[in-house]
Amino acid sequence: MNAQTPTTQRKQARGLSDPEILIPATWSSIKKLDPRVQIRNPVMFVGRDRAVITAIAWFIQLGGGKPLGGGNEPSWFTFTVSIWLWLTVVFANLAEADGGGPRQGQADALRRCAPTPSPSCKTARRSPPPSCTAATSS
């Protein structure tokens, strides 16, 4: 008796370590360090600015200057705070870029398939093209 079981193909979940996800997400994360992009998220904008300020303060301390704010902290402490702030900003951007990828692709597919109203009637809706009904049902 040679019973054959039907094989089912399942999509395998891909993690962040997958290069197809990691490389575009990393580039997107770096692009999001631009202040014009960061200003849309005030919390991340402030975090990024504080990371810049502490990095500048650390460079001032390396050059023999006093810490900003008149404290007595050593330069290694300023460096550590700066690194933590930069890691927070970069990884938050990376998580946003990684999480937005699949949703953005789905949103783009839905926009392509969305029915467009006719010019004569703004509220009239047409049915989507046949090629889109299969794409949106899965």
LUMLO-938595 format. One line per field, with one value per residue (C-alpha): x, y, z. Coordinates in Angstrom, 1 decimal, always signed. Layout:
REM LUMLO-938595
px	c(X_...) .
py	c(Y_...) .
pz	c(Z_...) .
***
This chain:
REM LUMLO-938595
px	c(+0.0_+1.5_-0.7_+0.1_-0.9_-1.7_+0.9_-0.2_+1.9_+1.9_+3.5_+6.4_+6.7_+9.7_+11.5_+13.4_+16.6_+15.5_+17.6_+14.6_+13.0_+16.1_+17.9_+15.0_+13.9_+17.4_+17.6_+14.1_+15.2_+18.2_+16.2_+13.8_+16.5_+15.8_+14.3_+11.6_+10.4_+11.0_+8.9_+5.8_+6.3_+7.1_+8.4_+10.9_+11.8_+12.7_+14.5_+16.6_+17.4_+18.5_+20.7_+22.3_+22.8_+24.4_+26.7_+27.8_+28.3_+30.4_+32.6_+33.0_+34.1_+36.6_+38.1_+38.7_+35.6_+33.2_+30.0_+26.9_+24.7_+27.6_+27.6_+30.6_+29.8_+32.7_+32.8_+32.0_+28.7_+27.7_+28.9_+26.7_+23.6_+24.2_+24.6_+21.3_+19.4_+20.7_+19.9_+16.4_+15.8_+17.3_+15.6_+12.2_+12.6_+13.6_+10.6_+8.3_+9.9_+9.7_+6.1_+5.0_+6.3_+3.7_+0.8_+2.1_+2.1_-1.4_-2.6_-1.0_-2.7_-6.0_-5.6_-4.9_-8.0_-10.2_-13.1_-12.9_-16.0_-17.1_-16.5_-20.2_-21.2_-18.8_-20.7_-21.1_-19.0_-18.0_-17.0_-13.3_-11.6_-11.7_-8.0_-8.4_-11.1_-8.7_-6.0_-8.2_-10.0_-6.8) .
py	c(+0.0_+3.2_+5.9_+9.4_+12.3_+15.6_+18.2_+21.6_+24.6_+27.2_+30.6_+30.5_+33.5_+35.6_+37.4_+40.7_+38.8_+38.0_+40.1_+40.8_+42.6_+43.8_+45.7_+47.9_+48.5_+49.6_+52.0_+53.3_+53.7_+55.8_+58.0_+58.6_+60.4_+63.4_+66.2_+66.9_+63.3_+63.2_+66.3_+64.2_+62.3_+64.8_+62.2_+60.8_+64.3_+65.3_+62.0_+62.6_+66.2_+65.1_+62.5_+65.2_+67.5_+64.8_+63.7_+67.4_+67.6_+64.5_+65.9_+69.1_+67.0_+65.1_+68.4_+69.3_+71.4_+71.3_+69.3_+71.2_+72.3_+72.8_+69.3_+67.2_+64.0_+62.3_+62.0_+58.3_+59.0_+61.5_+59.1_+56.3_+58.5_+59.6_+56.0_+55.0_+57.9_+57.1_+53.4_+54.3_+56.5_+54.2_+51.0_+52.8_+53.9_+50.4_+48.9_+51.4_+50.8_+47.0_+47.0_+49.4_+47.3_+44.6_+47.1_+49.5_+46.8_+45.8_+49.4_+49.9_+46.8_+48.0_+51.4_+49.9_+47.8_+50.5_+51.5_+55.1_+57.3_+58.5_+62.1_+62.9_+61.5_+61.8_+59.3_+56.6_+53.5_+51.1_+47.5_+46.7_+45.1_+41.3_+41.0_+42.7_+40.5_+37.6_+39.8_+41.3_+38.1_+36.3) .
pz	c(+0.0_-1.1_+0.1_-1.1_+0.9_-0.9_-0.3_+0.7_+0.0_+2.7_+2.7_+5.0_+7.3_+6.6_+9.4_+9.6_+9.0_+5.4_+3.1_+0.8_+3.8_+5.7_+2.9_+1.7_+5.3_+6.3_+3.4_+4.2_+7.8_+6.8_+4.5_+7.4_+9.3_+7.1_+9.3_+6.7_+7.2_+11.0_+11.6_+10.7_+13.9_+16.7_+19.2_+16.7_+15.6_+19.2_+19.8_+16.6_+17.6_+21.1_+19.5_+17.4_+20.3_+22.5_+19.7_+19.3_+23.1_+23.0_+20.2_+22.3_+25.2_+23.1_+22.1_+25.7_+26.2_+29.2_+29.0_+27.8_+30.7_+33.1_+34.5_+35.4_+33.6_+31.8_+28.0_+28.0_+29.7_+27.0_+24.3_+25.9_+26.0_+22.4_+21.2_+23.0_+21.4_+17.9_+18.4_+19.5_+16.5_+13.9_+15.2_+15.5_+11.9_+10.9_+12.6_+10.9_+7.5_+8.0_+9.3_+6.6_+3.7_+3.5_+4.4_+1.8_-0.9_+0.0_+0.0_-3.5_-4.8_-3.5_-5.0_-8.4_-8.1_-6.7_-8.9_-10.2_-10.3_-13.7_-14.5_-14.9_-11.5_-8.6_-6.5_-9.1_-8.6_-11.2_-10.5_-10.3_-13.3_-13.3_-12.7_-9.3_-7.9_-7.5_-6.0_-3.3_-2.3_-1.2) .
***
